[in-house]
Amino acid sequence: MAKDRDQRRRRILAEFEQHPSLRVSQLAARLGVSAETVRRDLDALTIEGQIDRTYGGAMRRRSLEPSVSERHNMRAAERERIARRGCPLLEGAGLVMIGSGATTVHLARRIALEMNGLTVIAHSFGVATVLALNPTITVLMAPGAYHAGEGAIHGAETVGFLDGYQADWAILGASGMDPGGPSDALLEAGEVYRRMVARAERTMLVADSSKFGKRFPACWAGWSDISCVVTDAAPPEGVLPADAPTNVIVA
């Protein structure tokens, strides 16, 4: 049935978000289906541009961003500097929304150490987990569909939930930054970030310098929507438009 096929292919994509490459035999064992079924699914997903076929299996498309679990171990020192610099900017806030990603988890951990009496709306389990270290912080977890690779919740229920709140700050990461604005590799994340921006008085973008000059499919804001960018190095010329009102803070 088409429904079973679609669910199986979503599971296959979720596996590739955890593992860069997999063989047909591995996927067949994990999904409990025949190798021939897996081959058909991999061929279809390759045609759709979701994965790249290899001899005996397939691999995550090279253009996709690594899963959040992989990103946590990358550029950790830079992300920690960004978190230390970004946290004081939130002084006086009562309600903030925090997006998913490795850098936002670093900032959430810093918030748990340095702030009290805050309410945070999160759609990332990583963000919620580190905030829970501080019993004075109330975490409201958005509902929706779970995305294993990002460790976060997305979808129409998530977006609808956010509409019920007005935040002092939205704190968001990005897969890329170019003159068009910040962007994300995951379309579902872009939908959530776009709504967080709309429901917040100010938006803080926290992203390290490896994101400069890169563009991904989900462009979720223009630079006029971003109050400040906290990063680890000054953006090279051309990344932000000359007339961008965004305040760039280098940690």
C-alpha positions as CSV (number, residue, x, y, z in Angstrom):
1,M,0.0,0.0,0.0
2,A,1.1,3.6,-0.7
3,K,0.7,4.5,2.9
4,D,3.0,1.7,4.1
5,R,5.5,2.6,1.3
6,D,5.6,6.3,2.3
7,Q,6.1,5.4,6.0
8,R,8.9,3.0,5.2
9,R,10.7,5.6,3.1
10,R,10.4,8.2,5.9
11,R,12.0,5.6,8.2
12,I,14.8,5.1,5.7
13,L,15.4,8.9,5.6
14,A,15.5,9.0,9.4
15,E,18.1,6.2,9.4
16,F,20.3,8.3,7.0
17,E,20.0,11.2,9.4
18,Q,21.7,9.1,12.1
19,H,24.2,7.3,9.8
20,P,25.9,8.9,6.8
21,S,25.8,5.6,4.7
22,L,24.0,2.3,5.0
23,R,24.0,-1.0,3.0
24,V,20.8,-2.5,1.6
25,S,21.2,-5.5,3.9
26,Q,21.4,-3.2,7.0
27,L,18.2,-1.3,6.0
28,A,16.4,-4.6,5.2
29,A,17.1,-6.0,8.6
30,R,16.2,-2.8,10.4
31,L,12.9,-2.4,8.6
32,G,12.0,-6.1,8.4
33,V,11.5,-6.1,4.6
34,S,13.2,-7.7,1.7
35,A,16.4,-6.4,0.1
36,E,14.5,-6.0,-3.2
37,T,12.0,-3.7,-1.4
38,V,14.8,-1.6,0.0
39,R,16.4,-1.3,-3.4
40,R,13.2,0.0,-4.9
41,D,12.8,2.5,-2.1
42,L,16.5,3.7,-2.4
43,D,16.1,4.1,-6.2
44,A,12.9,6.2,-5.7
45,L,14.5,8.3,-3.0
46,T,17.6,8.9,-5.2
47,I,15.3,10.1,-8.1
48,E,13.7,12.5,-5.6
49,G,17.1,13.9,-4.7
50,Q,16.9,12.7,-1.1
51,I,19.9,10.4,-1.0
52,D,22.8,9.2,-3.2
53,R,23.1,5.6,-4.3
54,T,26.3,3.7,-3.8
55,Y,27.4,0.2,-4.7
56,G,25.4,-2.1,-2.4
57,G,23.6,0.7,-0.5
58,A,23.2,4.5,-0.3
59,M,24.5,7.5,1.5
60,R,23.1,10.8,2.8
61,R,23.2,13.5,0.2
62,R,26.4,15.5,0.5
63,S,24.5,18.8,0.4
64,L,22.5,17.9,3.6
65,E,23.7,19.2,7.0
66,P,25.0,16.5,9.4
67,S,22.5,15.4,12.1
68,V,22.4,17.4,15.3
69,S,24.1,14.6,17.3
70,E,27.1,14.9,14.9
71,R,27.1,18.7,15.0
72,H,27.3,18.8,18.8
73,N,30.9,17.6,18.5
74,M,31.9,20.1,15.8
75,R,33.2,23.6,16.6
76,A,32.3,23.2,20.3
77,A,34.7,26.0,21.5
78,E,33.2,28.5,19.0
79,R,29.7,27.6,20.0
80,E,30.5,28.0,23.7
81,R,31.9,31.5,23.1
82,I,28.7,32.4,21.2
83,A,26.6,31.1,24.1
84,R,28.6,33.2,26.6
85,R,28.2,36.3,24.6
86,G,24.6,35.8,23.7
87,C,23.1,35.0,27.1
88,P,23.6,38.5,28.7
89,L,21.6,40.0,25.9
90,L,18.5,38.3,27.2
91,E,18.5,40.1,30.5
92,G,15.0,41.2,31.5
93,A,13.3,38.7,29.2
94,G,10.3,36.8,30.6
95,L,9.4,34.5,27.7
96,V,11.7,33.3,25.0
97,M,11.4,30.8,22.1
98,I,14.4,28.7,21.3
99,G,14.8,26.7,18.0
100,S,16.6,23.4,17.5
101,G,20.3,22.9,16.7
102,A,23.7,22.5,18.3
103,T,24.4,26.2,18.9
104,T,21.0,26.8,20.5
105,V,21.7,23.9,22.9
106,H,24.9,25.6,24.0
107,L,23.0,28.8,24.6
108,A,20.2,27.0,26.4
109,R,22.8,25.4,28.8
110,R,24.3,28.9,29.4
111,I,20.8,30.2,30.2
112,A,20.2,27.4,32.7
113,L,23.5,28.4,34.5
114,E,23.0,32.2,34.5
115,M,19.2,33.0,34.4
116,N,16.3,32.4,36.7
117,G,12.5,32.7,36.5
118,L,12.3,32.4,32.8
119,T,9.7,30.7,30.6
120,V,11.1,29.0,27.5
121,I,9.1,27.5,24.6
122,A,11.1,24.8,22.9
123,H,10.6,22.3,20.2
124,S,14.0,20.6,20.6
125,F,14.5,17.9,23.2
126,G,18.2,18.9,23.5
127,V,17.2,22.4,24.5
128,A,14.6,21.3,26.9
129,T,16.9,18.8,28.6
130,V,19.6,21.3,29.4
131,L,17.1,23.9,30.6
132,A,15.7,21.4,33.0
133,L,18.9,21.6,35.0
134,N,17.5,24.9,36.4
135,P,14.3,24.3,38.4
136,T,13.3,28.0,38.2
137,I,13.0,27.8,34.4
138,T,9.6,26.7,33.0
139,V,9.9,24.8,29.8
140,L,6.8,24.5,27.5
141,M,7.4,21.8,24.9
142,A,5.7,22.3,21.6
143,P,3.7,19.4,20.2
144,G,4.1,17.9,16.7
145,A,5.9,15.3,14.7
146,Y,9.3,14.1,15.9
147,H,12.3,14.4,13.6
148,A,14.9,12.0,14.7
149,G,17.9,13.5,13.0
150,E,17.3,17.0,14.5
151,G,15.9,15.7,17.8
152,A,13.1,18.2,17.4
153,I,9.3,18.6,16.9
154,H,7.9,20.1,13.7
155,G,4.7,20.3,11.7
156,A,1.3,22.1,11.7
157,E,0.7,21.3,15.4
158,T,4.0,23.0,16.3
159,V,3.3,26.1,14.3
160,G,-0.3,26.3,15.7
161,F,1.0,26.0,19.2
162,L,3.4,28.9,18.8
163,D,0.6,31.2,17.6
164,G,-0.7,31.2,21.2
165,Y,2.3,33.1,22.6
166,Q,4.1,36.4,22.2
167,A,7.8,36.2,23.2
168,D,10.4,38.7,24.1
169,W,13.0,36.9,22.1
170,A,13.3,34.1,19.5
171,I,16.7,32.4,19.6
172,L,17.5,30.6,16.4
173,G,20.4,28.9,14.6
174,A,21.0,28.5,10.9
175,S,22.5,26.1,8.4
176,G,23.6,29.0,6.2
177,M,23.8,32.8,6.0
178,D,24.0,34.7,2.7
179,P,22.6,38.1,1.5
180,G,19.1,36.6,1.3
181,G,19.0,35.9,5.0
182,P,19.5,32.9,7.3
183,S,18.5,29.5,5.9
184,D,18.1,25.9,7.1
185,A,18.7,22.5,5.5
186,L,15.4,21.2,6.9
187,L,12.2,22.6,5.4
188,E,10.2,21.6,8.4
189,A,12.5,23.6,10.7
190,G,12.2,26.6,8.5
191,E,8.5,26.6,9.0
192,V,8.9,26.6,12.8
193,Y,11.6,29.3,12.8
194,R,9.5,31.5,10.5
195,R,6.7,31.4,13.0
196,M,8.9,32.0,16.0
197,V,10.2,35.1,14.3
198,A,6.7,36.3,13.8
199,R,5.7,35.7,17.4
200,A,8.7,37.4,19.0
201,E,9.5,41.0,19.6
202,R,13.2,40.4,18.8
203,T,15.2,37.6,17.1
204,M,18.7,36.5,17.9
205,L,20.6,34.4,15.4
206,V,23.3,32.3,16.9
207,A,25.6,30.7,14.3
208,D,29.3,30.1,13.9
209,S,31.4,31.4,11.0
210,S,31.3,28.1,9.1
211,K,27.8,29.1,8.0
212,F,28.9,32.3,6.2
213,G,28.1,32.3,2.5
214,K,26.1,29.1,2.5
215,R,22.5,28.8,1.3
216,F,20.0,26.0,2.1
217,P,16.5,25.3,0.9
218,A,14.5,26.8,3.8
219,C,15.1,30.6,3.9
220,W,13.1,31.5,7.0
221,A,13.7,35.2,7.4
222,G,15.2,38.3,5.8
223,W,17.9,40.3,7.5
224,S,15.4,43.0,8.4
225,D,13.7,40.4,10.7
226,I,16.9,39.6,12.6
227,S,17.7,41.9,15.6
228,C,21.2,40.6,16.1
229,V,23.7,37.9,15.0
230,V,26.0,36.4,17.6
231,T,28.9,34.6,15.9
232,D,32.6,33.8,16.4
233,A,34.1,35.9,13.6
234,A,33.2,39.0,11.6
235,P,31.2,38.0,8.4
236,P,33.2,38.6,5.2
237,E,32.1,41.3,2.8
238,G,29.0,40.3,0.9
239,V,27.4,37.9,3.4
240,L,25.1,40.5,4.8
241,P,23.7,43.3,2.6
242,A,25.3,46.7,3.2
243,D,22.0,48.1,4.3
244,A,21.1,45.2,6.7
245,P,19.9,46.6,10.0
246,T,21.2,43.6,11.9
247,N,23.6,44.1,14.8
248,V,26.5,41.7,14.4
249,I,28.2,40.7,17.7
250,V,31.5,38.8,17.5
251,A,32.2,36.5,20.5
